[in-house]
Amino acid sequence: MTGSLEMDRPDDRNRLDAMAQGVIGKPLDRPDGPAKVTGSARYAAEYAVENCAEGVLVTATISKGQVVAIDEASVRDMPGVIAVISDERMVARPAQGGAGESPVRNVRQVEYWGQPIALVVAETFEQARNASKQLRIEYRSDDDAAIDQHSRDVPIETHGEPTIQGNLDKAISQAAYAVEVTYTTECHNSAPMEPHASIAQWDGTTLTVHSSLQMLKYNVKELADAVGLDPEDVRLLSPYVGGGFGSKLGISPEGVAASIAAMELGRAVRVVLLRQQVFQCVMRRSETTQRLRLAADSDGRLVGFGHEALVSNLPGETFAEPVTQASDFLYPGENRTLRIDLARLNLVTAGSVRAPGEAVGMQALEGAMDELAMKIGIDPVELRLRNIPERHPAKDIPYSSRKLAECLKAGAERFGWHGARRSPCHTREGEWWIGTGMATAARVHNLNEAEARVTLYPDGTAAVASDMTDIGTGTYTVLGQIAAEMLGLDRNDVLVRLGDSSFPPGAGSGGSWGAPSTGSAVFLACEAIRTRLAARLGCQEEELTLQDGFATVRGQTTALSDVLKGDQIEEVGHFKAGEISDKFSAAMYGAFFTEVAVNAYTGEARVRRFTGAFGFGRVLNAKTATSQCMGGMVWGIGSALTEEEIFDKRYGHVVNPDLAEYHVPVNLDVPHLDVVLVDERDPAASPLQAKGVGELGICGAAGAIGNAIHDACGVRLRSFPFTPDKIM
Ligand code: MOS
């Protein structure tokens, strides 16, 4: 079937490799690159809209309680002030995205410090910001805010169904080798370069919003619901997005506030979150406490596997950081316990931050695996190789293509891994201890329903359109490559248009599913176009060779423009993951190898070399894929050494709400990153045989760095990030 596919079995046809253009997988530059580096690519706040008023959000300065009064008179006469908006449609929390659930309302009931409670609108940004600081708010503060995961009165519930098989306690007590350890990670912030921003325009019928969002098809519904409109009357535009990392999966308060203000005031309103507000009122990754219990037999094979985590979120939120997501399928162990507990805290909403689950779950698990390897006295790579299960340990289903062993071997070889058992403190250079460490990478393969429209024009050029976003990931590039490959066109002859909710609904950018899902929709649309071209040429679609704008059938070559004879052909591809997701355990895999220097006097850790080998199905573009892997590894360096969003334990505010105090790695923190792409086709993953790569590079990366710190100086740290004070 062409045009539409509900995938319920592997697609072995390997179609893209059979195409003639030879453009798929090539490390082509981004078509959007020049616009981005010259500043002509416009981001949400950068549109020149006539008579646009400026809004600044006012956020709560208590952690729990009521807003009793907002004294509008306190700012009404200030220069430029137009209005103070604080009605029941304003949202107190961001939407989580994906489900299309509307975000939580009732801004007058404060549930965390930093919660939006009002919007001050003025003629200029400076006037609005000034007035927002002067606005007098009266609160009634409750004194029972829950801020610390570990304080005694915090309500804790078990999230979802725990996995319990066999008897882990017994397996641990009888094992030849056992490790029982607790790792912790602190809250993280997505900290996208472009703060959340919206310009809302209302013409009396349609609400048009330039915004910085990841998943427009859900965001339209969320925004419509929040402001009380039909989704058909809302149009969102996000052609360029300066990073999202989960924080723009759902709409956030600034977009709702701008929309309400625009509708009330009858003029355009722009709201840009202050950097501090990005930290205080958008989204955090939950802190985690992870208990890991590993039991191995005398050959180093896992017979018991336990991963139990405590995470947190606001009361009423359904999301819990899925810490054990990779633990579900990665390693064997017939005695298993996987479990997630959720503490209810009065801290900003916890939600998806790049690679929710695996990012923090894998860094802890891979630390524990290193501890097990030390205990057994075998090479940690060898421990991983001995623990690649035949079938999914809990569901008893097969794996789809899985290149874990290949990644471990390719990465070890590229890095020059020592491959032996050794004890820490073996190498010293001046005041630096030098060590190496490794870890496995794993991330579940997700798919999402997607549509894309492809048009082949009479002149032999083509256009792709979808409401899909490019959040810096390379979506424009790879979707163009897929169409060019399928239609036999130069990549420059394919125009890709994204980020407009009036286009067919793509998968959105989330869960690493953007390229495999929306890419499959483009692929299916192109297959349908090929079928129509074949009909014109009197052949089967499979007999058709398209290359460089020419169609060849049984040795006969015709220019595409002659086949089209002035017509254009347009098809919408519709892709959906069907039963395939239940039939195979599909995931992306990899391995990290790193060399770290630890200063003997200051405890400073520096990553000196970092290699990652990754297998994630077909590579759609070797350059953009490599960049995704590098970006993940940079996050790994941050997670290992510096990143922690710190909340004041008394009042609940973010202590370090900006990029000066929340330390993401900078150039000097990052060595040359060496990425090896392991060749793979996964027929069960998508008709492209491609999986996702956006999040894989972070999953386990910090664990490798921690293991290298231990190898360098003998200090085994379990509380991320591994700052100098902990190392000393
Ligand atoms: Mo991702 S954290 O699903 O944008």
Boltz pocket constraint, residues with backbone or C-beta under 6 A from the ligand:
constraints:
  - pocket:
      binder: B
      contacts: [[A, 214], [A, 244], [A, 245], [A, 246], [A, 247], [A, 249], [A, 352], [A, 353], [A, 354], [A, 355], [A, 356], [A, 509], [A, 510], [A, 511], [A, 512]]
      max_distance: 6.0
